[in-house]
Structure formats: structure tokens, C-alpha cells
Amino acid sequence: MPNLPVTVPRELYDEMLKGCGEDFADSYLSGAELHQNILLPRTHKAWERIMESWAAKDVLRFLKITLREPPHFNAAHNVQLARAA
């Protein structure tokens, strides 16, 4: 049972759970988005961890899913949003 909200299809979560363990699947798939077999992790750190894991890359390859690097956090953009609020 996931500890964090599952934002990807359950099949992807279950395969990542089998291949990499519950902590990995929870941490790096929570907040991720899957569109037309392209996985976009929520954070750049999650993308790095998935890229570093042979087991995670094997799961993605098995499911025919491409991993895409998310954009880096833009602090200036965040400040502008905070000022507008």
C-alpha cells in the first residue's frame, strides 16, 4: 500500500514496487505524471534517482516508458507568484 498519493497508473507503481522497493516507488513516483508513455517526475531529484537506478530503468524499459527530465526549479518565478498573492 503506497504511503504517498499515487499519481501514475497503478501498473507502473506496482512494477516499480517489485523492481525497486516500496520506499523508492513512493518517493520518486509520487507527483509524477505519465502522458503517452512519457514519465515526467515531479522533481529534478526524483529524475536523478531514477536515472541512477538500473532497476528503475529496467522497469521503464519493460513497460516501454520514456523518462523525461523535468524543468529545474525557478526561484525567481516563485518569488513573483508570492508577491502577486
PDB file of N, CA, C and O in Angstrom:
ATOM      1  N   MET A   1       0.838  -1.191   0.000  1.00  0.00           N
ATOM      2  CA  MET A   1       0.000   0.000   0.000  1.00  0.00           C
ATOM      3  C   MET A   1       0.878   1.247   0.000  1.00  0.00           C
ATOM      4  O   MET A   1       1.729   1.400   0.876  1.00  0.00           O
ATOM      5  N   PRO A   2       0.685   2.138  -0.967  1.00  0.00           N
ATOM      6  CA  PRO A   2       1.510   3.339  -1.048  1.00  0.00           C
ATOM      7  C   PRO A   2       1.335   4.243   0.171  1.00  0.00           C
ATOM      8  O   PRO A   2       0.244   4.360   0.728  1.00  0.00           O
ATOM      9  N   ASN A   3       2.432   4.874   0.568  1.00  0.00           N
ATOM     10  CA  ASN A   3       2.385   5.825   1.680  1.00  0.00           C
ATOM     11  C   ASN A   3       2.072   7.243   1.209  1.00  0.00           C
ATOM     12  O   ASN A   3       1.586   8.064   1.987  1.00  0.00           O
ATOM     13  N   LEU A   4       2.348   7.528  -0.050  1.00  0.00           N
ATOM     14  CA  LEU A   4       2.099   8.847  -0.624  1.00  0.00           C
ATOM     15  C   LEU A   4       1.072   8.704  -1.746  1.00  0.00           C
ATOM     16  O   LEU A   4       0.845   7.594  -2.227  1.00  0.00           O
ATOM     17  N   PRO A   5       0.451   9.798  -2.172  1.00  0.00           N
ATOM     18  CA  PRO A   5      -0.536   9.711  -3.255  1.00  0.00           C
ATOM     19  C   PRO A   5       0.086   9.154  -4.543  1.00  0.00           C
ATOM     20  O   PRO A   5       1.160   9.586  -4.962  1.00  0.00           O
ATOM     21  N   VAL A   6      -0.598   8.201  -5.154  1.00  0.00           N
ATOM     22  CA  VAL A   6      -0.141   7.617  -6.418  1.00  0.00           C
ATOM     23  C   VAL A   6      -0.715   8.453  -7.554  1.00  0.00           C
ATOM     24  O   VAL A   6      -1.931   8.551  -7.713  1.00  0.00           O
ATOM     25  N   THR A   7       0.177   9.058  -8.346  1.00  0.00           N
ATOM     26  CA  THR A   7      -0.261   9.937  -9.435  1.00  0.00           C
ATOM     27  C   THR A   7       0.063   9.352 -10.798  1.00  0.00           C
ATOM     28  O   THR A   7      -0.089  10.021 -11.820  1.00  0.00           O
ATOM     29  N   VAL A   8       0.509   8.108 -10.813  1.00  0.00           N
ATOM     30  CA  VAL A   8       0.789   7.392 -12.064  1.00  0.00           C
ATOM     31  C   VAL A   8      -0.117   6.167 -12.099  1.00  0.00           C
ATOM     32  O   VAL A   8      -0.678   5.790 -11.069  1.00  0.00           O
ATOM     33  N   PRO A   9      -0.271   5.534 -13.270  1.00  0.00           N
ATOM     34  CA  PRO A   9      -1.093   4.323 -13.328  1.00  0.00           C
ATOM     35  C   PRO A   9      -0.588   3.258 -12.346  1.00  0.00           C
ATOM     36  O   PRO A   9       0.613   3.123 -12.111  1.00  0.00           O
ATOM     37  N   ARG A  10      -1.524   2.523 -11.792  1.00  0.00           N
ATOM     38  CA  ARG A  10      -1.182   1.524 -10.774  1.00  0.00           C
ATOM     39  C   ARG A  10      -0.207   0.476 -11.313  1.00  0.00           C
ATOM     40  O   ARG A  10       0.633  -0.018 -10.561  1.00  0.00           O
ATOM     41  N   GLU A  11      -0.301   0.130 -12.593  1.00  0.00           N
ATOM     42  CA  GLU A  11       0.619  -0.843 -13.177  1.00  0.00           C
ATOM     43  C   GLU A  11       2.067  -0.376 -13.065  1.00  0.00           C
ATOM     44  O   GLU A  11       2.946  -1.166 -12.721  1.00  0.00           O
ATOM     45  N   LEU A  12       2.320   0.889 -13.349  1.00  0.00           N
ATOM     46  CA  LEU A  12       3.673   1.432 -13.238  1.00  0.00           C
ATOM     47  C   LEU A  12       4.128   1.397 -11.789  1.00  0.00           C
ATOM     48  O   LEU A  12       5.247   0.972 -11.501  1.00  0.00           O
ATOM     49  N   TYR A  13       3.277   1.835 -10.879  1.00  0.00           N
ATOM     50  CA  TYR A  13       3.638   1.823  -9.460  1.00  0.00           C
ATOM     51  C   TYR A  13       3.957   0.397  -9.005  1.00  0.00           C
ATOM     52  O   TYR A  13       4.968   0.175  -8.339  1.00  0.00           O
ATOM     53  N   ASP A  14       3.110  -0.564  -9.357  1.00  0.00           N
ATOM     54  CA  ASP A  14       3.303  -1.948  -8.920  1.00  0.00           C
ATOM     55  C   ASP A  14       4.602  -2.544  -9.471  1.00  0.00           C
ATOM     56  O   ASP A  14       5.310  -3.253  -8.756  1.00  0.00           O
ATOM     57  N   GLU A  15       4.914  -2.262 -10.728  1.00  0.00           N
ATOM     58  CA  GLU A  15       6.155  -2.777 -11.311  1.00  0.00           C
ATOM     59  C   GLU A  15       7.378  -2.133 -10.658  1.00  0.00           C
ATOM     60  O   GLU A  15       8.380  -2.804 -10.413  1.00  0.00           O
ATOM     61  N   MET A  16       7.294  -0.834 -10.378  1.00  0.00           N
ATOM     62  CA  MET A  16       8.412  -0.151  -9.715  1.00  0.00           C
ATOM     63  C   MET A  16       8.571  -0.679  -8.290  1.00  0.00           C
ATOM     64  O   MET A  16       9.688  -0.818  -7.793  1.00  0.00           O
ATOM     65  N   LEU A  17       7.457  -0.969  -7.645  1.00  0.00           N
ATOM     66  CA  LEU A  17       7.479  -1.548  -6.297  1.00  0.00           C
ATOM     67  C   LEU A  17       8.200  -2.895  -6.324  1.00  0.00           C
ATOM     68  O   LEU A  17       9.046  -3.161  -5.470  1.00  0.00           O
ATOM     69  N   LYS A  18       7.871  -3.746  -7.297  1.00  0.00           N
ATOM     70  CA  LYS A  18       8.519  -5.060  -7.412  1.00  0.00           C
ATOM     71  C   LYS A  18       9.998  -4.927  -7.733  1.00  0.00           C
ATOM     72  O   LYS A  18      10.822  -5.666  -7.194  1.00  0.00           O
ATOM     73  N   GLY A  19      10.336  -3.993  -8.603  1.00  0.00           N
ATOM     74  CA  GLY A  19      11.715  -3.863  -9.060  1.00  0.00           C
ATOM     75  C   GLY A  19      12.629  -3.081  -8.143  1.00  0.00           C
ATOM     76  O   GLY A  19      13.831  -3.340  -8.093  1.00  0.00           O
ATOM     77  N   CYS A  20      12.066  -2.116  -7.408  1.00  0.00           N
ATOM     78  CA  CYS A  20      12.915  -1.191  -6.651  1.00  0.00           C
ATOM     79  C   CYS A  20      12.557  -1.063  -5.173  1.00  0.00           C
ATOM     80  O   CYS A  20      13.327  -0.493  -4.399  1.00  0.00           O
ATOM     81  N   GLY A  21      11.418  -1.578  -4.778  1.00  0.00           N
ATOM     82  CA  GLY A  21      11.018  -1.477  -3.379  1.00  0.00           C
ATOM     83  C   GLY A  21      10.018  -0.361  -3.134  1.00  0.00           C
ATOM     84  O   GLY A  21       9.854   0.552  -3.943  1.00  0.00           O
ATOM     85  N   GLU A  22       9.352  -0.468  -1.986  1.00  0.00           N
ATOM     86  CA  GLU A  22       8.279   0.467  -1.649  1.00  0.00           C
ATOM     87  C   GLU A  22       8.770   1.896  -1.442  1.00  0.00           C
ATOM     88  O   GLU A  22       8.142   2.839  -1.925  1.00  0.00           O
ATOM     89  N   ASP A  23       9.886   2.070  -0.730  1.00  0.00           N
ATOM     90  CA  ASP A  23      10.384   3.426  -0.474  1.00  0.00           C
ATOM     91  C   ASP A  23      10.721   4.150  -1.767  1.00  0.00           C
ATOM     92  O   ASP A  23      10.412   5.331  -1.926  1.00  0.00           O
ATOM     93  N   PHE A  24      11.359   3.435  -2.695  1.00  0.00           N
ATOM     94  CA  PHE A  24      11.735   4.037  -3.971  1.00  0.00           C
ATOM     95  C   PHE A  24      10.484   4.426  -4.757  1.00  0.00           C
ATOM     96  O   PHE A  24      10.366   5.555  -5.233  1.00  0.00           O
ATOM     97  N   ALA A  25       9.553   3.479  -4.888  1.00  0.00           N
ATOM     98  CA  ALA A  25       8.328   3.748  -5.655  1.00  0.00           C
ATOM     99  C   ALA A  25       7.547   4.907  -5.062  1.00  0.00           C
ATOM    100  O   ALA A  25       7.080   5.779  -5.794  1.00  0.00           O
ATOM    101  N   ASP A  26       7.400   4.926  -3.737  1.00  0.00           N
ATOM    102  CA  ASP A  26       6.676   6.017  -3.086  1.00  0.00           C
ATOM    103  C   ASP A  26       7.362   7.356  -3.294  1.00  0.00           C
ATOM    104  O   ASP A  26       6.723   8.338  -3.673  1.00  0.00           O
ATOM    105  N   SER A  27       8.658   7.391  -3.045  1.00  0.00           N
ATOM    106  CA  SER A  27       9.390   8.654  -3.072  1.00  0.00           C
ATOM    107  C   SER A  27       9.466   9.280  -4.456  1.00  0.00           C
ATOM    108  O   SER A  27       9.272  10.485  -4.610  1.00  0.00           O
ATOM    109  N   TYR A  28       9.747   8.463  -5.455  1.00  0.00           N
ATOM    110  CA  TYR A  28      10.068   9.040  -6.759  1.00  0.00           C
ATOM    111  C   TYR A  28       8.938   9.000  -7.774  1.00  0.00           C
ATOM    112  O   TYR A  28       9.041   9.626  -8.828  1.00  0.00           O
ATOM    113  N   LEU A  29       7.861   8.280  -7.481  1.00  0.00           N
ATOM    114  CA  LEU A  29       6.702   8.299  -8.386  1.00  0.00           C
ATOM    115  C   LEU A  29       5.591   9.214  -7.884  1.00  0.00           C
ATOM    116  O   LEU A  29       4.722   9.605  -8.663  1.00  0.00           O
ATOM    117  N   SER A  30       5.600   9.563  -6.603  1.00  0.00           N
ATOM    118  CA  SER A  30       4.571  10.461  -6.078  1.00  0.00           C
ATOM    119  C   SER A  30       4.697  11.826  -6.750  1.00  0.00           C
ATOM    120  O   SER A  30       5.765  12.438  -6.742  1.00  0.00           O
ATOM    121  N   GLY A  31       3.623  12.281  -7.316  1.00  0.00           N
ATOM    122  CA  GLY A  31       3.622  13.568  -8.003  1.00  0.00           C
ATOM    123  C   GLY A  31       4.046  13.493  -9.457  1.00  0.00           C
ATOM    124  O   GLY A  31       3.918  14.473 -10.191  1.00  0.00           O
ATOM    125  N   ALA A  32       4.550  12.340  -9.885  1.00  0.00           N
ATOM    126  CA  ALA A  32       4.968  12.187 -11.286  1.00  0.00           C
ATOM    127  C   ALA A  32       3.740  12.105 -12.189  1.00  0.00           C
ATOM    128  O   ALA A  32       2.642  11.777 -11.739  1.00  0.00           O
ATOM    129  N   GLU A  33       3.942  12.403 -13.452  1.00  0.00           N
ATOM    130  CA  GLU A  33       2.867  12.340 -14.441  1.00  0.00           C
ATOM    131  C   GLU A  33       3.297  11.430 -15.586  1.00  0.00           C
ATOM    132  O   GLU A  33       4.458  11.436 -15.997  1.00  0.00           O
ATOM    133  N   LEU A  34       2.355  10.653 -16.092  1.00  0.00           N
ATOM    134  CA  LEU A  34       2.615   9.786 -17.240  1.00  0.00           C
ATOM    135  C   LEU A  34       1.655  10.183 -18.350  1.00  0.00           C
ATOM    136  O   LEU A  34       0.437  10.102 -18.196  1.00  0.00           O
ATOM    137  N   HIS A  35       2.224  10.615 -19.475  1.00  0.00           N
ATOM    138  CA  HIS A  35       1.436  11.013 -20.644  1.00  0.00           C
ATOM    139  C   HIS A  35       2.008  10.314 -21.864  1.00  0.00           C
ATOM    140  O   HIS A  35       3.170  10.514 -22.218  1.00  0.00           O
ATOM    141  N   GLN A  36       1.188   9.494 -22.504  1.00  0.00           N
ATOM    142  CA  GLN A  36       1.577   8.801 -23.734  1.00  0.00           C
ATOM    143  C   GLN A  36       2.937   8.121 -23.591  1.00  0.00           C
ATOM    144  O   GLN A  36       3.820   8.290 -24.431  1.00  0.00           O
ATOM    145  N   ASN A  37       3.090   7.353 -22.518  1.00  0.00           N
ATOM    146  CA  ASN A  37       4.312   6.589 -22.231  1.00  0.00           C
ATOM    147  C   ASN A  37       5.551   7.452 -22.005  1.00  0.00           C
ATOM    148  O   ASN A  37       6.676   6.999 -22.216  1.00  0.00           O
ATOM    149  N   ILE A  38       5.343   8.686 -21.580  1.00  0.00           N
ATOM    150  CA  ILE A  38       6.446   9.559 -21.174  1.00  0.00           C
ATOM    151  C   ILE A  38       6.233   9.905 -19.708  1.00  0.00           C
ATOM    152  O   ILE A  38       5.214  10.485 -19.333  1.00  0.00           O
ATOM    153  N   LEU A  39       7.220   9.535 -18.877  1.00  0.00           N
ATOM    154  CA  LEU A  39       7.143   9.785 -17.445  1.00  0.00           C
ATOM    155  C   LEU A  39       7.865  11.072 -17.120  1.00  0.00           C
ATOM    156  O   LEU A  39       9.038  11.241 -17.454  1.00  0.00           O
ATOM    157  N   LEU A  40       7.158  11.984 -16.463  1.00  0.00           N
ATOM    158  CA  LEU A  40       7.730  13.250 -16.025  1.00  0.00           C
ATOM    159  C   LEU A  40       7.688  13.285 -14.499  1.00  0.00           C
ATOM    160  O   LEU A  40       6.631  13.531 -13.918  1.00  0.00           O
ATOM    161  N   PRO A  41       8.829  13.041 -13.842  1.00  0.00           N
ATOM    162  CA  PRO A  41       8.847  13.116 -12.381  1.00  0.00           C
ATOM    163  C   PRO A  41       8.538  14.534 -11.901  1.00  0.00           C
ATOM    164  O   PRO A  41       8.737  15.505 -12.631  1.00  0.00           O
ATOM    165  N   ARG A  42       8.054  14.638 -10.675  1.00  0.00           N
ATOM    166  CA  ARG A  42       7.684  15.941 -10.112  1.00  0.00           C
ATOM    167  C   ARG A  42       8.908  16.807  -9.860  1.00  0.00           C
ATOM    168  O   ARG A  42       8.846  18.025 -10.032  1.00  0.00           O
ATOM    169  N   THR A  43      10.018  16.201  -9.457  1.00  0.00           N
ATOM    170  CA  THR A  43      11.213  16.981  -9.124  1.00  0.00           C
ATOM    171  C   THR A  43      12.419  16.501  -9.926  1.00  0.00           C
ATOM    172  O   THR A  43      12.452  15.382 -10.437  1.00  0.00           O
ATOM    173  N   HIS A  44      13.394  17.377 -10.016  1.00  0.00           N
ATOM    174  CA  HIS A  44      14.633  17.029 -10.690  1.00  0.00           C
ATOM    175  C   HIS A  44      15.376  15.955  -9.895  1.00  0.00           C
ATOM    176  O   HIS A  44      16.016  15.088 -10.491  1.00  0.00           O
ATOM    177  N   LYS A  45      15.306  15.993  -8.574  1.00  0.00           N
ATOM    178  CA  LYS A  45      15.953  14.992  -7.730  1.00  0.00           C
ATOM    179  C   LYS A  45      15.367  13.602  -8.004  1.00  0.00           C
ATOM    180  O   LYS A  45      16.109  12.621  -8.058  1.00  0.00           O
ATOM    181  N   ALA A  46      14.055  13.510  -8.175  1.00  0.00           N
ATOM    182  CA  ALA A  46      13.422  12.230  -8.495  1.00  0.00           C
ATOM    183  C   ALA A  46      13.927  11.719  -9.843  1.00  0.00           C
ATOM    184  O   ALA A  46      14.201  10.529  -9.995  1.00  0.00           O
ATOM    185  N   TRP A  47      14.048  12.607 -10.811  1.00  0.00           N
ATOM    186  CA  TRP A  47      14.575  12.222 -12.124  1.00  0.00           C
ATOM    187  C   TRP A  47      15.997  11.680 -11.987  1.00  0.00           C
ATOM    188  O   TRP A  47      16.334  10.662 -12.590  1.00  0.00           O
ATOM    189  N   GLU A  48      16.833  12.359 -11.195  1.00  0.00           N
ATOM    190  CA  GLU A  48      18.208  11.905 -10.992  1.00  0.00           C
ATOM    191  C   GLU A  48      18.252  10.513 -10.373  1.00  0.00           C
ATOM    192  O   GLU A  48      19.014   9.655 -10.818  1.00  0.00           O
ATOM    193  N   ARG A  49      17.441  10.291  -9.355  1.00  0.00           N
ATOM    194  CA  ARG A  49      17.440   8.994  -8.665  1.00  0.00           C
ATOM    195  C   ARG A  49      16.980   7.865  -9.592  1.00  0.00           C
ATOM    196  O   ARG A  49      17.526   6.762  -9.556  1.00  0.00           O
ATOM    197  N   ILE A  50      15.976   8.149 -10.416  1.00  0.00           N
ATOM    198  CA  ILE A  50      15.507   7.134 -11.361  1.00  0.00           C
ATOM    199  C   ILE A  50      16.602   6.856 -12.393  1.00  0.00           C
ATOM    200  O   ILE A  50      16.837   5.702 -12.752  1.00  0.00           O
ATOM    201  N   MET A  51      17.267   7.903 -12.867  1.00  0.00           N
ATOM    202  CA  MET A  51      18.342   7.732 -13.849  1.00  0.00           C
ATOM    203  C   MET A  51      19.506   6.930 -13.270  1.00  0.00           C
ATOM    204  O   MET A  51      20.169   6.195 -14.002  1.00  0.00           O
ATOM    205  N   GLU A  52      19.760   7.060 -11.974  1.00  0.00           N
ATOM    206  CA  GLU A  52      20.871   6.360 -11.325  1.00  0.00           C
ATOM    207  C   GLU A  52      20.555   4.899 -11.028  1.00  0.00           C
ATOM    208  O   GLU A  52      21.468   4.118 -10.759  1.00  0.00           O
ATOM    209  N   SER A  53      19.298   4.518 -11.071  1.00  0.00           N
ATOM    210  CA  SER A  53      18.886   3.172 -10.682  1.00  0.00           C
ATOM    211  C   SER A  53      18.720   2.267 -11.906  1.00  0.00           C
ATOM    212  O   SER A  53      17.842   2.484 -12.741  1.00  0.00           O
ATOM    213  N   TRP A  54      19.584   1.246 -11.995  1.00  0.00           N
ATOM    214  CA  TRP A  54      19.457   0.281 -13.086  1.00  0.00           C
ATOM    215  C   TRP A  54      18.123  -0.436 -13.009  1.00  0.00           C
ATOM    216  O   TRP A  54      17.494  -0.690 -14.036  1.00  0.00           O
ATOM    217  N   ALA A  55      17.684  -0.764 -11.804  1.00  0.00           N
ATOM    218  CA  ALA A  55      16.416  -1.486 -11.630  1.00  0.00           C
ATOM    219  C   ALA A  55      15.244  -0.639 -12.124  1.00  0.00           C
ATOM    220  O   ALA A  55      14.349  -1.152 -12.796  1.00  0.00           O
ATOM    221  N   ALA A  56      15.245   0.656 -11.796  1.00  0.00           N
ATOM    222  CA  ALA A  56      14.162   1.549 -12.237  1.00  0.00           C
ATOM    223  C   ALA A  56      14.163   1.679 -13.759  1.00  0.00           C
ATOM    224  O   ALA A  56      13.105   1.655 -14.389  1.00  0.00           O
ATOM    225  N   LYS A  57      15.337   1.814 -14.340  1.00  0.00           N
ATOM    226  CA  LYS A  57      15.417   1.920 -15.803  1.00  0.00           C
ATOM    227  C   LYS A  57      14.962   0.628 -16.470  1.00  0.00           C
ATOM    228  O   LYS A  57      14.364   0.664 -17.545  1.00  0.00           O
ATOM    229  N   ASP A  58      15.242  -0.522 -15.837  1.00  0.00           N
ATOM    230  CA  ASP A  58      14.764  -1.798 -16.368  1.00  0.00           C
ATOM    231  C   ASP A  58      13.235  -1.862 -16.355  1.00  0.00           C
ATOM    232  O   ASP A  58      12.621  -2.352 -17.303  1.00  0.00           O
ATOM    233  N   VAL A  59      12.624  -1.364 -15.272  1.00  0.00           N
ATOM    234  CA  VAL A  59      11.160  -1.339 -15.177  1.00  0.00           C
ATOM    235  C   VAL A  59      10.582  -0.464 -16.287  1.00  0.00           C
ATOM    236  O   VAL A  59       9.637  -0.862 -16.967  1.00  0.00           O
ATOM    237  N   LEU A  60      11.147   0.723 -16.466  1.00  0.00           N
ATOM    238  CA  LEU A  60      10.649   1.629 -17.503  1.00  0.00           C
ATOM    239  C   LEU A  60      10.824   1.018 -18.897  1.00  0.00           C
ATOM    240  O   LEU A  60       9.942   1.133 -19.748  1.00  0.00           O
ATOM    241  N   ARG A  61      11.950   0.380 -19.116  1.00  0.00           N
ATOM    242  CA  ARG A  61      12.194  -0.266 -20.413  1.00  0.00           C
ATOM    243  C   ARG A  61      11.184  -1.396 -20.642  1.00  0.00           C
ATOM    244  O   ARG A  61      10.647  -1.535 -21.741  1.00  0.00           O
ATOM    245  N   PHE A  62      10.924  -2.203 -19.605  1.00  0.00           N
ATOM    246  CA  PHE A  62       9.957  -3.296 -19.690  1.00  0.00           C
ATOM    247  C   PHE A  62       8.564  -2.782 -20.054  1.00  0.00           C
ATOM    248  O   PHE A  62       7.847  -3.409 -20.833  1.00  0.00           O
ATOM    249  N   LEU A  63       8.187  -1.628 -19.479  1.00  0.00           N
ATOM    250  CA  LEU A  63       6.865  -1.043 -19.730  1.00  0.00           C
ATOM    251  C   LEU A  63       6.852  -0.123 -20.956  1.00  0.00           C
ATOM    252  O   LEU A  63       5.817   0.447 -21.301  1.00  0.00           O
ATOM    253  N   LYS A  64       8.010   0.015 -21.609  1.00  0.00           N
ATOM    254  CA  LYS A  64       8.149   0.880 -22.792  1.00  0.00           C
ATOM    255  C   LYS A  64       7.794   2.335 -22.461  1.00  0.00           C
ATOM    256  O   LYS A  64       7.048   2.995 -23.184  1.00  0.00           O
ATOM    257  N   ILE A  65       8.354   2.807 -21.345  1.00  0.00           N
ATOM    258  CA  ILE A  65       8.120   4.173 -20.883  1.00  0.00           C
ATOM    259  C   ILE A  65       9.425   4.952 -20.990  1.00  0.00           C
ATOM    260  O   ILE A  65      10.485   4.461 -20.603  1.00  0.00           O
ATOM    261  N   THR A  66       9.338   6.163 -21.515  1.00  0.00           N
ATOM    262  CA  THR A  66      10.478   7.059 -21.642  1.00  0.00           C
ATOM    263  C   THR A  66      10.482   8.027 -20.467  1.00  0.00           C
ATOM    264  O   THR A  66       9.446   8.588 -20.110  1.00  0.00           O
ATOM    265  N   LEU A  67      11.647   8.218 -19.875  1.00  0.00           N
ATOM    266  CA  LEU A  67      11.792   9.152 -18.764  1.00  0.00           C
ATOM    267  C   LEU A  67      12.220  10.509 -19.305  1.00  0.00           C
ATOM    268  O   LEU A  67      13.187  10.607 -20.061  1.00  0.00           O
ATOM    269  N   ARG A  68      11.502  11.548 -18.918  1.00  0.00           N
ATOM    270  CA  ARG A  68      11.832  12.902 -19.366  1.00  0.00           C
ATOM    271  C   ARG A  68      12.282  13.732 -18.170  1.00  0.00           C
ATOM    272  O   ARG A  68      11.691  13.664 -17.092  1.00  0.00           O
ATOM    273  N   GLU A  69      13.316  14.500 -18.373  1.00  0.00           N
ATOM    274  CA  GLU A  69      13.837  15.371 -17.308  1.00  0.00           C
ATOM    275  C   GLU A  69      12.882  16.545 -17.092  1.00  0.00           C
ATOM    276  O   GLU A  69      12.514  17.228 -18.048  1.00  0.00           O
ATOM    277  N   PRO A  70      12.474  16.786 -15.831  1.00  0.00           N
ATOM    278  CA  PRO A  70      11.600  17.924 -15.570  1.00  0.00           C
ATOM    279  C   PRO A  70      12.386  19.231 -15.603  1.00  0.00           C
ATOM    280  O   PRO A  70      13.611  19.215 -15.479  1.00  0.00           O
ATOM    281  N   PRO A  71      11.713  20.342 -15.764  1.00  0.00           N
ATOM    282  CA  PRO A  71      12.420  21.626 -15.738  1.00  0.00           C
ATOM    283  C   PRO A  71      12.974  21.883 -14.338  1.00  0.00           C
ATOM    284  O   PRO A  71      12.407  21.433 -13.343  1.00  0.00           O
ATOM    285  N   HIS A  72      14.075  22.602 -14.274  1.00  0.00           N
ATOM    286  CA  HIS A  72      14.658  22.966 -12.986  1.00  0.00           C
ATOM    287  C   HIS A  72      13.771  24.000 -12.294  1.00  0.00           C
ATOM    288  O   HIS A  72      13.078  24.777 -12.951  1.00  0.00           O
ATOM    289  N   PHE A  73      13.802  23.999 -10.974  1.00  0.00           N
ATOM    290  CA  PHE A  73      13.037  24.958 -10.183  1.00  0.00           C
ATOM    291  C   PHE A  73      13.540  26.365 -10.473  1.00  0.00           C
ATOM    292  O   PHE A  73      14.747  26.601 -10.511  1.00  0.00           O
ATOM    293  N   ASN A  74      12.626  27.286 -10.675  1.00  0.00           N
ATOM    294  CA  ASN A  74      12.970  28.671 -10.959  1.00  0.00           C
ATOM    295  C   ASN A  74      12.546  29.516  -9.760  1.00  0.00           C
ATOM    296  O   ASN A  74      11.373  29.863  -9.623  1.00  0.00           O
ATOM    297  N   ALA A  75      13.491  29.840  -8.907  1.00  0.00           N
ATOM    298  CA  ALA A  75      13.194  30.597  -7.684  1.00  0.00           C
ATOM    299  C   ALA A  75      12.612  31.974  -7.999  1.00  0.00           C
ATOM    300  O   ALA A  75      11.728  32.447  -7.285  1.00  0.00           O
ATOM    301  N   ALA A  76      13.094  32.618  -9.050  1.00  0.00           N
ATOM    302  CA  ALA A  76      12.586  33.942  -9.398  1.00  0.00           C
ATOM    303  C   ALA A  76      11.095  33.877  -9.722  1.00  0.00           C
ATOM    304  O   ALA A  76      10.339  34.776  -9.353  1.00  0.00           O
ATOM    305  N   HIS A  77      10.678  32.831 -10.401  1.00  0.00           N
ATOM    306  CA  HIS A  77       9.267  32.659 -10.744  1.00  0.00           C
ATOM    307  C   HIS A  77       8.436  32.485  -9.467  1.00  0.00           C
ATOM    308  O   HIS A  77       7.341  33.036  -9.358  1.00  0.00           O
ATOM    309  N   ASN A  78       8.946  31.733  -8.522  1.00  0.00           N
ATOM    310  CA  ASN A  78       8.269  31.503  -7.261  1.00  0.00           C
ATOM    311  C   ASN A  78       8.090  32.797  -6.485  1.00  0.00           C
ATOM    312  O   ASN A  78       7.042  33.024  -5.882  1.00  0.00           O
ATOM    313  N   VAL A  79       9.118  33.652  -6.500  1.00  0.00           N
ATOM    314  CA  VAL A  79       9.048  34.943  -5.808  1.00  0.00           C
ATOM    315  C   VAL A  79       7.960  35.801  -6.438  1.00  0.00           C
ATOM    316  O   VAL A  79       7.197  36.450  -5.722  1.00  0.00           O
ATOM    317  N   GLN A  80       7.875  35.816  -7.761  1.00  0.00           N
ATOM    318  CA  GLN A  80       6.856  36.605  -8.432  1.00  0.00           C
ATOM    319  C   GLN A  80       5.467  36.135  -8.049  1.00  0.00           C
ATOM    320  O   GLN A  80       4.575  36.958  -7.843  1.00  0.00           O
ATOM    321  N   LEU A  81       5.260  34.818  -7.949  1.00  0.00           N
ATOM    322  CA  LEU A  81       3.970  34.316  -7.548  1.00  0.00           C
ATOM    323  C   LEU A  81       3.639  34.714  -6.111  1.00  0.00           C
ATOM    324  O   LEU A  81       2.489  35.027  -5.801  1.00  0.00           O
ATOM    325  N   ALA A  82       4.628  34.704  -5.246  1.00  0.00           N
ATOM    326  CA  ALA A  82       4.395  35.056  -3.843  1.00  0.00           C
ATOM    327  C   ALA A  82       4.029  36.536  -3.708  1.00  0.00           C
ATOM    328  O   ALA A  82       3.193  36.886  -2.875  1.00  0.00           O
ATOM    329  N   ARG A  83       4.626  37.389  -4.497  1.00  0.00           N
ATOM    330  CA  ARG A  83       4.327  38.823  -4.433  1.00  0.00           C
ATOM    331  C   ARG A  83       2.934  39.137  -4.969  1.00  0.00           C
ATOM    332  O   ARG A  83       2.273  40.060  -4.493  1.00  0.00           O
ATOM    333  N   ALA A  84       2.496  38.377  -5.947  1.00  0.00           N
ATOM    334  CA  ALA A  84       1.193  38.628  -6.560  1.00  0.00           C
ATOM    335  C   ALA A  84       0.058  38.213  -5.621  1.00  0.00           C
ATOM    336  O   ALA A  84      -1.061  38.714  -5.737  1.00  0.00           O
ATOM    337  N   ALA A  85       0.342  37.311  -4.705  1.00  0.00           N
ATOM    338  CA  ALA A  85      -0.722  36.795  -3.828  1.00  0.00           C
ATOM    339  C   ALA A  85      -1.104  37.741  -2.735  1.00  0.00           C
ATOM    340  O   ALA A  85      -1.983  37.432  -1.931  1.00  0.00           O
TER     341      ALA A  85
END
